[in-house]
Every structure is written in C-alpha cells, then in structure tokens.
C-alpha cells in the first residue's frame, strides 16, 4: 500500500526536524506524491493526493488563502519548515487546515527536503512496480490455466496461492463446490457453510464470523451461477482484482466445457478421486467438503454403482462423454427425487459410482429403501440411454464416510458380476448375492481358470454341438438346484424318468458321478466360468 501522511512523518529524516502535528486531519490518508514548492498558488502544479513540503512564506502571509488553494487541488496535507525561532506560523493555521480537510505538520529544525522526496518516491515507485508485477503474474497464471484447460479446482487453488488466503467457490445453492484452504483447516473453514454463506449476501451484511470475507460473482451479469469468496482477506484492490480475474477464468472454463457435466458434478467427482487416490487423507477435511457439496450426515453411508449392459460404444469422445453425462444426470435426479443425497462420479462407460446418504423412511428397512431406489434408477437410466438393462450394485454400508468412498470399487465389482449373471429382471444386487460368482468374475481372465473350465465341460459342449442336445443347460439347472431332480423336472417341464435318463447320459459323457459333492462343485464352478466368459 502507498505510504500515509503518518508513515511519512515517522520517517527518521522527518523526525530529525522535530515535527509537531498542528492538524491531524487525514493522517492515515495515502500519499500519491510529495511536492516541494514555496509558491503561493499551486493550482497548475498539483493533481491530487500530494503532500506539499514548504518553508511556509505563503502560509505565513495568508494561511486561509494558501490552504484553501491546496484543498481545492485535493492535496492531502502540508509539511512546513519553521526555520528560525522568530518565524512562527499564524496561531489559527492548524484550525484552518483541519477545517479545510488538510494535515498540517510543522518542523522545528531544518531538514533536507530532497531526502524526504527521495525516500517517499522510492517507496511509491516500488509499490507501483510491485502492483504491476503482481498484475502481470496474475495475468500469466490465469492465462496458463486457460491454455491448459485448468479445472475449477485448479483456478481456486491458483487464486488462493496468489492471495495467500483461503478461497471457496460456491454455487447458487450455497454449496462449496471447490475450496483451497491455503494452510488453514478445511473443516473449520466450511463449518456450517450454507448458513454462514447465506448471511453474507454483500458488503455491510456480514455476520461476526464472515466480516473478513470478500466475494465476487461468477458469471455474466444477470446470469451468475456462483460466487468466489476470499476468507480472512484484507479489503485491498489486489484482492478484488484477483477475484474478478478468477471469476473470468471460471466463466471461460464453463463456456469451453459447456457440453460437460456441471461444476457440482465435477467437484463431487474430484473429491471422490482425491480420496481414492489418497491425495487427501484428513477425514475431517473430507467430511467437511462432502457436506458442503450437499451430502447429508447420516449414521451410515452406502457405496453403490449403477452399471448398464450393452452400453453403446462411441468413437467420438465428445459424444461418449455426453452420453455418460446423461446417465449421470438421470442417476442424480432419481436419487434426489427420492429424497436422498449423494456424491457421484462417472467411473467408466455406462457406469456411475456413488456414496449415498439415504433418507430414513418410517416402517421400511434399508434394503427396502434401496430396492425402491433401484427401480427409480432403472427407469431413469432407460429413459436417458439405449441400454435396456441396468443393475444397481451395493457394497457393505459404512459408518465412516471415507471408508464408504473407498468401497465404491467393491460396489462396482458387485455390479460387474451381476451383469454376468443370467438376466431375470432383478435390478438390486448386494455383496452376498454374488458370492462364488464374484470370485469367478475376478478370475475369469486367468488362463489357468479357463483351462480348468474347458477341461471340465469340453466333451459335453462338443456333444451338444454335434447332436443338438441341451445337456449343458440340463447340467446347469441340476447344479443350480443343488441336485433337486424333482424341481429340475418341473423347471424343464419334463417327466422324471426322461430327466433321469438324460442325467445318466451326462454322467456317461463326462465320466463323473453327479451325486458326488466335489464333482458337482467342480462342474458348477466350470459353468460359472463359462457364463462369465460369455458375458464379459
């Protein structure tokens, strides 16, 4: 900041003159320049904001006329050198200066005015140079972010780095979609964020704990979609300039990424990825960011994944992203329409991972709530995509939010296995629904597992191909029903004697005893491997 009148008086070179303040008006006013002159009329020499140094001849002759002229030219004050003891100022000079809004300081010893101007002007020029250098650094940083297509998080981080103060980007719902803590505790910064932010709607409206906030709207006038807030910031032009430049960068990013999912989804996906990649590990910070993004605190959180079968392949990456975004939007809409909240992320083609905070419904279990949500998700997914089948994989609910986020991969595995299972109209699958199928799905790419399945079933498959029989289908039903021949006969709409004959023929072809537990287990696993291979 520019030096004030008081700071100039405190300089050693001025203090050597034994200064006495005759008018303290405007001592904290910044000084734009220091002007040395003994002429009585400075109207053609001043531009405003100057501190005048003089020996005081004109001031002694007519204090009101001289000081009124300085006031008209918007000078900030006068430093007058008294010189000899017999050259005092008029007694009313101080009161006149105060009346006209000028500082007046008298020096009782002679000093070198050139030393004063040199020190002050050096400081002023250094300040101006620093501001120019800072503006250039700001311009270069945001230009580089624009060239590199930096994310909103990158822009917020750069803003915090430039201002060395915490920065929060929020949407119109007062959800903190990006935060840079700048060395502070994120959980403390985001404490009760929505309420505090709503109270801070502009200058003069801040509460006690938001009085040091400085904000800037994000978006074109009348179409604002967010707000940048500098926390614990000093109200100086530099802060305003950087916030406005950051807001412009965010608008340009939004325009460039118009076809991508909105900023809230980016923020949620970024948080999930940060946790999964262990870029952030502080649980309090993670929880604070999640709650600021709209996740409702509950006793336990549900890791889940929506996955669609036969998801169309788009060679155009923009079209593929647009299709995935439509699925994400459908999932988010279904969750919110059912009164739940969550964090969501596109995990792959036709796949959305999430952590859910379920709204409790009286008289319904968590299983029933999830089954109901699965139906809504299926309806929304079918409406937004060409996929006719969708599964909802659910991992074990967790009391700890961070652990729930880390189990999204487990939910994805459940959904993957569920898609490899025979389609029977079921949508919702949990860990205990996949069991051995889950292990088989994990190992299906292992050549040793493939060789095992081939060795177990090869001769029966070849027999069906040559003869047209359906022995593999009969064997699959037999192991699925744990050897219950009556139930199998009913499923196949076949008489028992006919079924017994076919089972005997299968035993002969395979050379095994189907009543033997180990043989049944081996054949069942081989069939599951075969199913997993055909469904992959």
N, C-alpha and C positions, 0 to 999 in steps of 0.2 A: 504494500500500500504506500501511497505518497506520504511524505513527511507532513506532520501537522505543525501549526504555529508553536504549540507547546514543545514538540520534539526539537524544533529548531532552536528555541530558547535554551533548551537543555544541552545543546552542543557546547563542548569546552571553549571553543573560540568565542561564543556569545557570552558564556558565563564569565569569561575574563573581563567583560565590560561591566560587571556588577549590575545585571538587568533588574529593573523594577517594573512590575506589571501595573499600568495605570488603568487599563480597561481589559478585563478578562473575557470580553465577548468573543466567541469563536476561537478559543484557544485550541479546540480539538478539530478545527477545520483543516482539511488537506490543502497544502500549498502547491499550486501548479508551477510557479516560477518565482525567483527572487529578483527584484529590480532595484537598482541603485540610482537615485536621482535626487537633486536639490531644487529642481524647477518647481514652480508653484502650480503649474497646470499640466497634468499628466494624461489628459483626456485622449490624446492621439498616440500615447505610448503603451497603454495597458489594454489587455484583452479579457481580464477577469481571472481571479484566483491567485493574484500576485501578492507577495509580501514585500512592501517597499522599505528600503533602507535609506535613511536620510540624516543629514546633520541638523535639519529642523529649522532652517531660516524661514521658509514659507509658513511652517506650522506656528512659529512664534508670532509672526506678523498677524495672521488671521486664521486661528485654529478652525473655526467653523467652515470658512470658505474652503480651506485646504482639504479638510477631512470629508466634507460633502462631495468634493470632486472625486476623491478616491472611492467613496461609497457608490457614486453614480457609475463608475467604471468597474464595480464589483471586485475591488481589491479586498483582501481578507484582513489586512492589518498594516501597522507601521511600526518599525523599529527606529527610534530616533536617538542619535548620539548627542548627549548634552554638552560634552566638551568641558569648557571652563566652568567653575562653580558659579560664575556670575551670569550664566546664560540659561536660566531655568525656563521651563515651559509655562505657559499660562495655567493658572490654577484649575480652570474648568476644562482643560484639554481632555482629561480622562473621561469625564462625564459626557462630553460631546461625542467622543469616539464610541462610547457604549451606546449612546442614543442612536447613532448612525450605523451601528452594527459592525464596528471595526475593533480589532485588538490593537492596543497601544502599549508599547514597551519602551521604557527609557533606559539608556545605557549611561552609567555614571563614569565610565572610563572609555578612553579611545581604543577601538579595535580596528583591525584590517577588514574592511567590508569584502575585499576580494577573497579573503579566506572563507568567509561565510558563503558567498555565492559559489565558490568552487566546491565546497563540501556538499552543499544542498543540491546543486545542479548535478553533481556526480551521482548522488543518491537517486535523484529524479530520473536521470537518464538510465541508470542501472535498472530501476524499477520498470521503466518503459521497455527497455531491452528484454527484461525477464518476461514481461507480458507478451511481447512479440514472439519470443522463443517458445513460451508456453502455448500460444495460439498455433504456432507452426507445428509443435509436437502433437497437439490435439488434432489438427487437420491431418497430419500424416498417419496417426494411429487409426482414425476412423476411415480414412481413405483406404488404408491397407485392409481393414476389416471388410470394407465393401468389395474390394477386389478379390478377397479370399472367401467371400460369402459367409462371413462370420455369423454365428447364431446369435439370438438374443442374449444367451448366457455370456457369450464372448464379448458382446457390446457392453453389457452390465459390468463384467469384470474389468474391462478397459476403463470404464467411467470411474469405478472405484479406485483403480490404480492411479489415474490422473489426479483425482481429488483427495486421495488418501482418506476416504470416509466411506462408511457402508452405503450401498446403493440397492434399492429394491425397485423392481419393475412389477407393477400390478395391473390387472385387467379392470374392466368396468365394474366387476362384481367384487372388487377389492380382494382378490386372491393374488397372493405373491407368486408370480409365475417365474421369477428369476431373482436371485439375491446374491450379492457379493459382500461378504462380511467384513472385509478389509481388516482382519486381525481381531475382530470382535466375536462374541459368542452368538452364533446364528439363532439359537433357541431364545436367547434374551431379546434379540432384535425383532423376532417375529412373534413375541408373546402377545396373545390377544390381538393379533394383527388386524383382523377385519374391523373390529370395533374402533380401535385407535385410528385406523386409516379413515374410516367414515367421519370421524370427528374433525379430521384435518382436511377441510374442503378448500382451504385457501388462506392467504395472509390474514392474520387477525382472528382466525377461528380455531387456532391450535389449543389443545389441552396442555396441561403442565408437562406431560412426558413427550409431547410432539412439538414443542415450541421451537426446537432447533432443526426442524425439518424444512427442507426447501424442495419444491416439486415443480415439475414441468409436464404439460400434457403431451401425449404421444398420439400422433395422427393429425390429419389436416383439419383446419378449423371447421367445427360442426360435425366432423366425422371422427372425433377422438375415440380411440379404442383402448387406451391405457394411460398410465401415469408413471413417470420416473420420479423417485423420491431419494434425495440425499439426506441421510440421517446424520445428526450431530455435525452439521455443516455451518460455517460462518456465512452470513449474508453478504457475499462479495461478488462482484461482476464475474469473476473467474468461474464460480460455481454455476451461475446462471448460463454462462456461455457453453460450458461443457455439457450441462444437462440438455440444452437446446440442440447441440451438435449430436449428442447421443440419441435424442428423440428423432432427429432427421435420419440417422443411420438405421434406426428401428423401422421407420416408415419405408425407407428404401428396401430394406430386407423383406418386409412384408409384401411390398409390391413385386419384388423379384420372386418371392416364394408363394405367390398367390394361389397356385394350384396345389400347394402342400397343406398338410393339416395345420390347424391354427396354433397360435402360440401357447395356449394352455396345454394342448396335447404334446407339443414339443417339450415343454417344461416337465410334464409328468414322465415322458419317455426318458428325458435326460436324467431325472432323479433316479428312476429305476436302473438305468445303465450305470450311473455313478456308484450305486450300491453294489450291483452285481460285479462290477469291475474293481470294487474296493477303492475307488478314488476318494470316497468319503466314508469314514468309519464311525464317527461320533454319533451315537444313537439319538442323543437329544437334538442334534442339528438335523438329522434325517427326519425325525418325527416332526420337528417344527416346520420343516419345508413341506412335508406331506400334508400337514393340517392346513398350512397356508395355501396349498393347492386345492383345498376343498374336501380332503378325506376326513370323514367324521370319526372321532375317537370311539372305539368300542372295546369290549372285553377281548375279542379275538378277531383276527383278520384272516380272510380266506384267499389263498393263492389259487388262481384259476387260469384256464386258457380256452379260448374259442378257436376251433380249427375246422376248416371246411374241406370236404372231399372234392377231388377233381377240380381244384382251383385253376382257372384258365391261365395259360402262360402268355405273357405279353412280351414281344421282342422289344417294344418301345418302353424304356424305363419310366418315362413320364406317365404313360398310360397305366403301367403296372402300379406305380405309386398312387395314382388317382383311384384305382380300383381298391387297393388296400385301405386307402383313406376312407372310402365309402363304407367299407366293412367296419373300420374303427368307429366311424360316426354312428353306425347302426348299433354297435355294441354299447357305446357310451349312452346313447339315447335310451336303449332298453333298460340299462341299469338305473339311470336316473328316473325314468318313468315309473319304475317300481319302488322308488323311494330310497334307493341305496346310493352309496358313493364309492369311488374307487380311484385307483391310479392305473393308467392304461398305456400300452405300448405295442406297436406293430413288431412282432417277433420274426416274421417271415411271410412268404406268400400265403395268403389265406389264413393267417394265424395272428391272434391278438392275445397277448398276455396281460394279466391284471392282478391287482390285490384289491379285494372287495371289503367294504365295511357295510355289513347288512343291517337294514333297519329291522328291529325286532317286531314281530307280528304276534299279538297275543293269541295263544292257542295253537300255534304252529311251531314245529321243530325247525332247526336249521336245515335239515335235509329237505323238508317240505318247501321251505322258502327257496332253496337253491333249485329244486325241481321246477317250481313255478317260474323262476327267473330263466331257467334253461329254455322253457317253451317260448318266452318272450324274445330271448336271444335268437332262437331258431327262426322265428317269424321275421324278425328284423333283418337277419343275415340273408334269408331267401329273397327278401324284398330288394336288397341292395346288391345282390350278386347273382350269377348264373348257377351257383352251386346249389344242388338240390338236397344236400345232406351236410349237416353240421353237428359236431359233438362239443360238449362242454366238459372239459377235464378239470377235476378239482383235486388239489393236494390237501394234506392234513392242515386244518386251521391252526393258527399260531397266535399266542398271546403277545408275542414280540413282533412288532411291525417289520423290523429288519430281517428277522428270520423268515417271515412270510414272503418278503420280496425275494429272498434267496431261494425259496421253494417254487417260484414260478416255473423253473425248468422242470421240476417234478410234475407239475400240473400239465406242462407241455408233453411230457412223456406219456402221461395218462391219456391225453387226447390222441396222441400218435398211435398208441396201442389200440384205443377204442376204434379208430378208423380202420384198423386191420382186422377187426372182429366182424363176424357176419352181421350185416345190416338187419336189424329187427325193429326199427323205428325208435329205438331208445336214444336219448339225447345226453343225459347227465351221467357221467362216469366218475367214480372215485378210486382211490388207490386200491382198496380191497376188491374192486370189481375186475381188475386186470390180472393180478397175481402172477401165475406162471406165464401168462401171455406177455406181461411186461418184460420178464426175463428173456423170453424168446425174441421179442421185438428188438431188444438191445443187442442180442447175439446173432440176429438173422444174417448179418453180413459176413460173419466168420466162416471161412471155407470149411473148417472142421465141423461146424454145426450143419452146414449144407450137405457135406458128405454123409453125416450121420442120417439125416432125413432121407437122402437119396437111397442109402443102403437099406433102410427100413421099408420103404414104400415102392422101390423101383419095380419089382416084379408085379405088384398089384396094379400099379398105374399102367404098365405095359399091357397087362391082361385086359384092362378096361378099354384101352385104345384099340386093341385088336378085336375083342369080342363085342364091344358096345355095352358091356355090363356096367353096373353102377356100384361096384363093390367098394370103391373108396368112399363113396357117400354113405353106404351102409356102415362101414367101419367107423366113420366119423361120428355118426349117430350113436353107435354102440359105446364108444369111449366117452362121449359127452354125457350119456345117460348112465355111466358107471356100470355097464353090463346089464342093465334092466331090459330084458328081452321083451317083456310084455309092453312096456312103454314105447320101445322102439318099433314094435309091430304096429301099435296104434299110430305113431308118427308117420310111418311109411305106408299106412293103410294096406297092410299085408297080413296074411294069415300066419300064425305062429309056426306051423310045420314048414311053410315056404321060407320063413325067415331063418329057422334052424338050419335048413339045407344050405342057404346062402352063407351063413356064418361058418358052417363046416367047410364049405368050399374055400372061403377066405383063409381059414386055418391051413388048409392044404396048400394053397398057393404061397402063403407066407412061410409056412413051416413052423408055426408057433402055436401055442395054446392060449386062446383068448381069455381063458379063465384065470390064467396066471397073472398076478398083480404086476410084476415087473414088466411082462410083455405088454400089458395094457398101457402102462405108464410110458414105455418107450414109443409105442405106436401113437399115443396121444400127443406126446411132445413132437414127434416127427410130423404129424398132421398140422400142429400149430405152426411149426417152422414153415411148412408148405403154404399155409394161409398167409403168414406174414410176408413171405416172398412174393406171393401173387398180389398182395395188397400194397406193397411198397412202391 
